[in-house]
Amino acid sequence: MKALDTNILVRFLVKDDQSQAETVYRLFKKAESFKDVFYVPLLVTLETIWVLDAVYQISRTNILEAIHDILCLPILKFEAQPALKTFLADSRKNNADLSDILIACSAKLSGCDAVLSFDRKAVKAGIFEWVTDEHG
């Protein structure tokens, strides 16, 4: 099995470079024909979300739809898929940054009670816990 980098998913979703987008499309069609699967690390998913938001300024709703759609592709095997499904559900009811929500979902799936942070927005949203001297 081969893993995919962020730029492969971005080309597939955004199609900002026609030649590369067509190459990815052909790669995916070939994988589909041969029943091959590509691995998508959680960090690639996180970076894809960040790129779609920060670089391409795609709306939150469209980012969530894109992540949902690629999760359904049988040629892609996602690391921490249960965390991604929880992320999609939580993102619809929490206005925190998508990256922070994914971090929180991944941490919970790994058995963590909380994510400690100095990120006021994420703490206020209830997904992170403010770190204090008591934690040290």
C-alpha positions in Angstrom: 0.0 0.0 0.0 1.2 3.5 -0.8 0.3 6.6 1.2 -0.8 9.9 -0.2 0.6 13.4 0.5 -1.6 16.4 1.1 -1.0 17.9 -2.3 -2.5 14.8 -4.0 -5.8 15.3 -2.0 -5.7 19.1 -2.6 -5.2 18.6 -6.4 -8.1 16.1 -6.4 -10.4 18.4 -4.5 -9.5 21.9 -5.8 -8.3 21.1 -9.3 -6.2 24.2 -9.3 -3.5 22.6 -11.5 -5.4 20.9 -14.3 -2.5 18.7 -15.4 -1.8 17.4 -11.8 -5.6 17.0 -11.1 -5.9 14.8 -14.2 -2.9 12.8 -13.1 -4.5 12.2 -9.7 -7.8 11.3 -11.4 -6.1 8.7 -13.6 -4.2 7.4 -10.5 -7.5 7.0 -8.6 -9.3 5.4 -11.5 -6.4 2.9 -12.0 -6.5 2.1 -8.3 -10.3 1.6 -8.5 -9.8 -0.8 -11.5 -7.2 -2.9 -9.7 -9.0 -2.6 -6.3 -5.9 -0.9 -4.9 -6.0 1.3 -1.8 -4.1 4.3 -0.8 -3.4 5.2 2.9 -4.2 8.7 4.1 -2.3 9.6 7.3 -4.2 11.7 9.9 -1.6 14.4 9.5 -2.4 14.6 5.8 -6.1 15.0 6.5 -5.3 17.7 9.1 -3.0 19.5 6.6 -5.6 19.2 3.9 -8.2 20.9 6.1 -5.8 23.6 6.9 -4.8 24.2 3.2 -8.4 24.3 2.1 -9.2 26.8 4.8 -6.2 29.0 5.0 -4.8 28.9 1.4 -7.9 28.4 -0.7 -10.4 30.1 1.7 -13.0 27.4 1.1 -16.1 27.7 3.3 -16.3 25.5 6.4 -19.4 23.8 4.9 -17.6 22.9 1.7 -14.6 21.6 3.5 -16.7 19.3 5.7 -18.5 18.1 2.5 -15.2 17.4 0.8 -13.9 15.5 3.8 -17.1 13.5 4.0 -17.0 12.7 0.3 -13.3 11.5 0.2 -14.0 9.4 3.3 -16.5 7.5 1.2 -14.0 6.6 -1.5 -13.2 2.9 -1.4 -9.7 3.5 -2.7 -8.7 5.5 0.4 -7.9 4.1 3.8 -7.8 6.8 6.4 -5.8 6.7 9.6 -8.1 7.1 12.6 -11.3 6.9 10.6 -13.5 6.8 13.7 -11.9 10.1 14.8 -12.7 11.6 11.4 -16.3 10.5 11.6 -16.6 12.0 15.1 -14.9 15.2 13.7 -17.5 15.5 11.0 -20.3 15.2 13.5 -18.7 17.6 16.1 -17.8 20.2 13.4 -21.5 20.7 12.6 -22.3 21.7 16.2 -19.1 23.4 17.3 -17.7 26.6 15.7 -14.1 26.0 16.8 -11.4 25.8 14.2 -11.7 22.6 12.2 -8.1 21.7 12.9 -8.6 22.0 16.6 -11.7 19.9 16.5 -9.8 17.1 14.6 -7.0 17.3 17.2 -9.5 16.9 20.0 -11.3 14.0 18.3 -8.0 12.2 17.7 -6.9 12.7 21.3 -10.1 11.4 22.6 -9.9 8.3 20.4 -6.5 7.7 21.8 -7.9 7.7 25.3 -7.0 11.2 26.4 -9.2 13.1 28.8 -8.4 16.5 27.4 -6.1 18.5 25.2 -4.2 21.1 27.2 -3.6 24.4 25.4 -3.2 28.1 25.6 -5.6 28.5 22.7 -8.3 30.7 24.2 -10.7 30.1 21.3 -10.5 26.3 21.5 -10.8 26.4 25.3 -13.8 28.7 25.1 -15.4 26.3 22.5 -15.1 23.5 25.1 -12.8 21.3 23.1 -9.5 22.1 24.9 -8.6 22.6 28.5 -6.6 25.7 29.6 -3.2 24.7 30.9 -2.3 26.0 34.3 0.5 25.4 36.8 -1.7 22.7 38.3 -1.2 20.5 35.2 2.6 20.6 35.6 
